[in-house]
């Protein structure tokens, strides 16, 4: 059996008695333990209307339930001027130019082009629903980022402390210092070890306060408002002394490269205030001082996969802020100082500070783990099509069916119909900054199965990316909670500089969202669908749980902020293909051979089809009683504005509340969707 998530039974507590409960605007639908496959030869072809299959269309009335936004396209003129720019390179004027909602025509409503929901967006939204409902395989799990860990000063109960200490050593005793060398011809990287101090070390630490007293030119202390990681080519006067703990090196003077007798490099890592450069003081107190390269030693090779893993793991901060090392490759710069670990005569990992991040080594291999490594094998590799493949078609990929096949469903754009009493458009606004997903938060993204030794109530037992793949896997398909028609998604209290310009403008965007209660109409054509396939498509659209609750989809941008909630009301029309071609006219009209149809028969066909395919251990009397489906419906349930619900589904924070608590520090485990809000 596959690992199954165990919910925590109590909040985490820290040594001060503070309580921590995991929460997030997202949750996960578990992966199908058994994938429902379709026989390739049994998929209807496109050259004939096969007897027993169904052809027609579904008209959809789509109503926005929450603010909704899909960015418009650039015309040729705008694309020529801006198309190659990265988002953080756009000016405020260019961002405003890109702010309008998607549109395809020239007609206006309330002073702006009429909004359109593109068929491609609808198709993607419904396809993901079909994959989950139809017990299909998970798709497109990334082999990036590479998972790296750091557990500096971690408690003895932290699950990462042991694997980190095994490589780095207590107090970084296994860490070497040296200088990167790049062989441009072979595109290979090496590290030349640094000279050793009289104490035998390759680097020593020196207090930030002492460096300030030396008056080193251009040095930025840890609490400087413009602090960034730095490299300073320095010279200094060292003195070897003896103390209670043995021999140590004292630096009596320091200046630029030509000021003193001994030369080296002062390496200044981050100040741990990347997210807060205001009144908070840096917890860092020491910088690192290295001597020059030791040309008498042999350079140590860095394997290609170690370089790839490092580059794939870089955060935006590292790409931008390590500019003293390289333009956008972190610390990977020729002749730049670096810290590293050696295993079997080769570099295993490296970084720009002694306490650098190390790869979460996949069990049995000397490489960094990725989320894809924790996808179960039955969801990988060449295999028969599933229902989503059969309905939507596919092209050949590494994971999935061989060959290719066109789909049998066709999504049209959704066109504006009407607005509610409050109108169509919200004002142009700046949404809150959304960071990239962080699958490194393994207590959310990996299954914690108590039966496999990963008790969610025991911090030291948590599964992580260095755990055996036989005991854990990814949580499943990510969905976002609905958070009412008035979610808190606008950026507020934006800090401005002395010229009145917004700080951190490069991280911001502009948008003009739709208000709730805006209605669209769309049509989905289908051909040659089997009854159970039509039932699945209908289920994915209508969400017919028959329990008097309102279920909604999510579309567009800002889903983590509560945006994009839409409700769909479909109606079904079938065409009788034999009748359509047997008779040209009906009275004075063309013979359309079309009629409205009741979908209930097809819903039942689909539900019974799935129930018959899964094992008896998971098979309840009704489709909606299956645990995965109950979790999906929980995620799709519409919630009106409710402060308690908003609090239960917010992002956790590094400095939360008046006590500025780090809600991640104790690693509380995210429960499954059925436990949220209880």
VENTA-V220492 format. One record per helix or strand. SS is the DSSP state (a for helix, b for strand). FROM is the first residue (numbers start at 0). LEN is the number of residues. If there is no record, write none. Layout:
ss->[SS & SS]
from->[FROM & FROM]
len->[LEN & LEN]
This chain:
ss->[b & b & b & b & a & b & b & b & a & a & a & b & b & b & b & a & b & a & a & b & b & b & a & b & b & b & b & b & b & a & a & b & b & b & b & b & a & a & b & b & a & b & b & b & b & b & b & b & b & b & b & a & b & a & a & b & b & b & b & b & a & b & b & b & a & b & b & a & b & a & b & b & b & a & a & a & a & b & a & b & b & a]
from->[11 & 18 & 25 & 36 & 39 & 53 & 67 & 70 & 75 & 86 & 91 & 100 & 107 & 111 & 115 & 118 & 147 & 158 & 169 & 175 & 187 & 202 & 207 & 229 & 245 & 261 & 285 & 292 & 299 & 303 & 315 & 336 & 345 & 357 & 360 & 367 & 370 & 376 & 381 & 385 & 386 & 392 & 399 & 404 & 408 & 413 & 419 & 422 & 424 & 428 & 430 & 441 & 445 & 449 & 458 & 473 & 476 & 489 & 495 & 501 & 504 & 510 & 513 & 518 & 530 & 550 & 552 & 558 & 564 & 576 & 584 & 588 & 593 & 599 & 615 & 622 & 626 & 636 & 642 & 655 & 660 & 672]
len->[2 & 2 & 4 & 1 & 3 & 11 & 1 & 1 & 7 & 3 & 6 & 1 & 2 & 2 & 2 & 15 & 2 & 10 & 3 & 8 & 7 & 5 & 7 & 14 & 11 & 7 & 6 & 1 & 3 & 10 & 6 & 7 & 6 & 2 & 1 & 1 & 4 & 3 & 1 & 1 & 6 & 2 & 1 & 2 & 3 & 5 & 1 & 1 & 1 & 1 & 1 & 4 & 1 & 3 & 3 & 1 & 4 & 1 & 1 & 1 & 3 & 1 & 1 & 11 & 12 & 1 & 2 & 3 & 11 & 6 & 2 & 2 & 4 & 14 & 3 & 3 & 10 & 1 & 6 & 1 & 1 & 3]
